[in-house]
Amino acid sequence: MQTETFTAEQDFSRLDVCIHTHFPDMTRSAVKKVIEDGNVSLCGKVCKKAGEKVKAGSVIIVDIPPAKELSLAPSDTPIDIIYQDADIAVVNKPQGMVVHPAPGAYDDTLVNALLGKLDSLSGINGVIRPGIVHRLDKDTSGLLVIAKNDAAHVNLQKQIAEKSARRIYLALLEGRVEKDEGTLDTFLDRSSSDRKKYAVSRTGRRAVTHFKVVERFHGYTLVQFELETGRTHQIRVHAKFMGHPVVGDFTYGHGDKKFGLKGQLLHASRLILTHPTTGERMEFSAPLPDYFYRVLHSLKPLQ
């Protein structure tokens, strides 16, 4: 049984919506079953009503039964491990790889590959997400830090929560971004038109993204993004909100088929953190994938 505790950041009209917002990988039916089976506590009391109202600040404890249908067998899928010691590993995830098993993606995930390559992984996130401290979307490439034991996991999570760990991305955006730099500070919530998507809203979870223009091209802009918070699809939604979707983003943009892309040109290029045991400040970088370079080299820079 996997137990997770979190605090509601806003009022919710329904308990199941609150839990689904916090666990976007769980289906609505799975959330409903967990509640009805008595595996959810709201403010210290077991709650079996999916429609129960939730007030901001409420503490929710969710006991998630093991997903018996998921097989977490180690795989021999090659992965780019750019650093490893007894406590952490840093990997460069390729575009197209799902980070951990979820409905629709049970095999050949990064977790399966990690099980086949590393000698240990933290168990804080249970059998489905061992070692996973933070995530990247399937079609976003780049750096992830992996916790190899529970102490390292707790320390890394604290660094992310306290914003001492830095996650820096490069993205090619459609159109000309006029401002040289700025900060996007909004709320993100499920889209009212498509529950699989997120949108800037008056309610939801606060999302803060800093951006800086790296280079402008005819019709496109290369931008550096740095996350202050880590919401689902945050950079992609904020890019759309700016009026400049990420090139190749079939969900929030136009896909831009003229480049023959399989997904968005969004890459986690730098990761800065403090080693959980030694206290050493560490910085990692990963070069842009070949397909990203190919698109950049085909563009004409603005003079």
C-alpha positions in Angstrom: 0.0 0.0 0.0 1.4 3.4 -1.0 0.4 6.3 1.4 0.7 9.9 0.3 -0.2 13.0 2.3 -0.9 16.5 0.9 -2.6 19.7 1.7 -5.3 21.2 -0.5 -4.1 24.5 -1.9 -7.6 25.8 -2.6 -11.3 25.1 -2.1 -12.7 22.1 -4.1 -16.3 21.4 -4.7 -15.5 17.6 -4.7 -13.0 15.4 -3.0 -12.5 13.3 -6.1 -11.6 16.4 -8.2 -9.1 17.5 -5.5 -7.4 14.1 -5.4 -7.3 13.8 -9.2 -5.7 17.3 -9.4 -3.0 16.1 -7.1 -2.6 12.7 -8.8 -3.2 13.5 -12.5 -2.0 10.0 -13.6 -4.8 8.4 -11.7 -8.0 7.9 -13.7 -11.3 9.3 -12.3 -12.6 5.8 -11.8 -9.5 4.8 -9.8 -9.9 7.9 -7.6 -13.5 7.1 -7.0 -12.7 3.5 -6.0 -10.0 4.6 -3.6 -12.4 6.9 -1.9 -15.3 4.4 -1.7 -13.0 1.7 -0.4 -12.3 3.9 2.6 -8.7 4.6 1.7 -9.0 8.4 2.0 -8.8 10.5 5.2 -10.0 14.1 5.1 -8.8 16.2 8.1 -8.2 13.1 10.1 -11.5 11.3 9.3 -12.1 8.6 6.8 -14.3 10.0 4.0 -16.1 7.7 1.5 -18.0 10.4 -0.3 -16.4 11.4 -3.6 -18.6 14.6 -3.7 -17.4 15.8 -0.3 -16.4 19.5 -0.3 -12.7 20.3 0.5 -11.6 23.5 2.0 -8.2 25.1 1.4 -5.7 23.9 4.0 -7.4 20.5 4.5 -4.9 17.7 5.0 -5.7 14.6 2.9 -4.2 11.2 3.3 -4.6 8.7 0.4 -3.7 5.0 0.7 -3.2 3.8 -2.9 -3.4 0.0 -3.3 -0.7 -1.6 -5.5 -1.5 -1.6 -9.1 -1.5 -5.3 -9.7 -1.8 -4.9 -13.5 1.5 -3.1 -13.7 4.6 -5.1 -14.2 7.8 -3.3 -13.2 10.2 -5.7 -14.6 13.7 -4.3 -15.3 14.3 -3.6 -19.0 17.5 -3.4 -21.0 16.4 -0.2 -22.7 19.5 2.0 -23.0 19.5 5.3 -21.0 22.0 8.1 -20.8 23.3 8.1 -17.2 25.5 11.2 -17.0 26.3 10.9 -13.3 25.9 8.3 -10.6 27.1 7.7 -7.0 25.6 5.9 -3.9 22.9 8.4 -3.4 21.8 9.9 -6.7 21.9 9.4 -10.5 21.3 12.1 -13.1 19.9 10.9 -16.4 19.3 12.5 -19.8 15.8 11.3 -20.8 15.1 11.1 -24.5 12.0 12.4 -26.2 9.2 9.8 -26.4 10.0 8.0 -23.2 7.4 8.0 -20.4 9.0 8.5 -16.9 7.0 5.9 -15.0 4.2 3.4 -15.6 0.7 4.8 -16.0 -2.5 3.9 -17.8 -1.5 3.5 -21.5 2.2 3.2 -20.8 3.1 0.1 -18.8 6.4 -1.0 -20.3 9.6 0.6 -21.6 9.4 3.5 -19.2 12.3 5.3 -17.6 11.6 3.4 -14.4 11.8 0.0 -16.1 15.2 1.1 -17.6 16.4 2.4 -14.2 15.5 -0.9 -12.6 17.7 -2.6 -15.1 20.7 -0.2 -14.7 20.9 1.0 -11.1 21.7 -1.1 -8.0 19.1 0.7 -5.9 16.2 3.2 -6.0 14.3 5.0 -3.2 11.0 3.5 -2.2 9.2 6.7 -1.0 6.9 6.8 -4.1 6.0 3.1 -3.9 6.4 0.4 -6.5 5.2 2.6 -9.4 7.6 5.5 -9.2 10.7 4.3 -7.3 13.4 6.9 -7.3 11.4 9.5 -9.1 11.8 13.0 -7.5 10.4 15.1 -10.4 9.1 14.3 -13.9 9.3 15.4 -17.5 6.5 15.0 -20.0 6.8 12.1 -22.4 7.9 14.3 -25.3 10.1 16.6 -23.3 13.8 15.6 -23.2 16.5 16.3 -20.8 17.8 16.0 -17.2 16.2 14.3 -14.3 17.8 13.5 -10.9 17.0 10.1 -9.5 17.1 9.2 -5.7 18.8 5.9 -5.0 17.7 5.8 -1.3 15.0 7.4 0.8 17.2 9.9 2.7 18.4 11.3 -0.6 14.8 11.4 -1.9 13.6 13.4 1.1 16.5 15.8 0.8 16.0 16.4 -3.0 12.2 16.9 -2.5 13.0 19.5 0.1 15.4 21.3 -2.2 12.7 21.5 -4.9 10.1 22.7 -2.5 12.4 25.4 -1.1 13.5 26.3 -4.6 17.2 25.8 -3.9 17.3 23.2 -6.7 17.2 24.9 -10.2 15.7 23.4 -13.3 16.5 25.2 -16.5 15.0 24.4 -19.9 15.5 25.5 -23.6 12.5 25.8 -25.9 11.9 27.0 -29.4 8.7 29.0 -29.5 6.5 30.1 -32.4 6.7 33.7 -33.4 8.7 36.6 -32.0 8.8 37.0 -28.2 9.1 40.8 -27.7 10.3 41.0 -24.1 13.9 40.0 -23.5 13.0 38.4 -20.1 10.2 38.2 -17.6 8.2 36.1 -15.2 4.9 34.4 -15.6 3.0 34.1 -12.3 -0.5 32.6 -12.8 -2.7 29.8 -11.6 -3.1 26.6 -13.6 -6.1 24.3 -13.6 -7.7 21.6 -15.7 -9.0 23.0 -19.0 -12.8 23.3 -19.0 -12.9 22.1 -22.6 -10.5 19.2 -22.3 -9.7 17.6 -18.9 -6.5 16.1 -20.2 -5.1 19.6 -20.8 -4.3 22.5 -18.4 -4.9 26.2 -18.8 -4.2 29.5 -17.1 -7.2 30.1 -14.8 -8.4 32.3 -11.9 -8.2 29.2 -9.7 -6.0 26.2 -9.4 -2.4 25.8 -8.3 0.1 28.7 -8.5 2.6 28.4 -11.3 5.7 30.6 -11.6 8.0 30.4 -14.6 10.9 32.8 -15.4 12.0 33.3 -19.1 14.8 34.9 -21.0 15.2 35.2 -24.8 18.4 33.4 -26.0 18.1 34.2 -29.7 15.5 35.4 -32.2 14.9 33.9 -35.7 12.6 34.8 -38.5 9.3 33.4 -37.2 10.7 31.8 -34.0 12.4 32.5 -30.7 14.8 30.4 -28.7 13.9 30.9 -25.0 15.4 29.8 -21.7 12.8 28.9 -19.0 13.5 28.3 -15.3 10.8 26.7 -13.1 10.1 28.1 -9.7 7.1 25.7 -9.3 6.7 22.4 -11.0 3.1 22.0 -12.3 2.0 19.5 -14.9 2.7 20.9 -18.4 3.7 24.3 -16.8 6.2 25.6 -19.4 4.0 24.4 -22.3 0.9 26.1 -20.9 2.7 29.3 -20.1 4.2 29.4 -23.6 0.8 29.2 -25.0 -0.4 31.9 -22.6 2.3 34.1 -23.9 0.9 33.6 -27.4 4.0 31.6 -28.5 3.4 27.9 -28.2 6.4 25.5 -28.1 7.3 24.4 -31.6 6.2 20.8 -32.2 3.6 20.8 -29.3 0.6 19.0 -30.7 -1.4 19.5 -27.5 -0.9 23.2 -26.8 0.4 24.4 -30.2 0.1 23.5 -33.8 2.5 20.6 -34.0 4.4 22.4 -36.7 4.6 19.4 -39.1 6.9 21.3 -41.5 9.9 20.2 -39.4 8.8 16.5 -39.2 8.8 16.6 -35.4 7.4 13.9 -33.1 6.9 16.2 -30.2 7.7 19.6 -28.7 11.1 21.2 -28.8 11.5 21.5 -25.1 14.7 20.3 -23.4 15.7 20.3 -19.7 19.2 21.5 -20.4 20.6 22.3 -16.9 20.1 21.0 -13.4 21.6 22.6 -10.3 21.3 21.0 -6.9 23.1 20.3 -3.6 24.3 16.8 -3.1 22.1 15.2 -0.3 25.1 13.7 1.6 28.2 15.7 0.9 26.5 19.1 0.6 28.5 19.9 -2.5 26.7 22.2 -5.0 26.5 20.4 -8.3 25.6 21.5 -11.8 24.7 19.2 -14.7 24.1 20.0 -18.4 22.8 18.1 -21.4 23.2 19.1 -25.0 20.3 19.7 -27.2 19.1 16.6 -29.1 20.1 16.3 -32.7 16.6 17.0 -34.0 16.5 20.2 -32.0 19.8 21.3 -33.4 18.6 20.4 -36.9 15.6 22.8 -36.6 17.7 25.6 -35.2 20.3 25.3 -38.0 17.5 25.5 -40.6 16.3 28.9 -39.2 17.5 32.3 -40.3 18.6 34.5 -37.3 17.4 38.0 -37.0 20.1 40.7 -37.4 
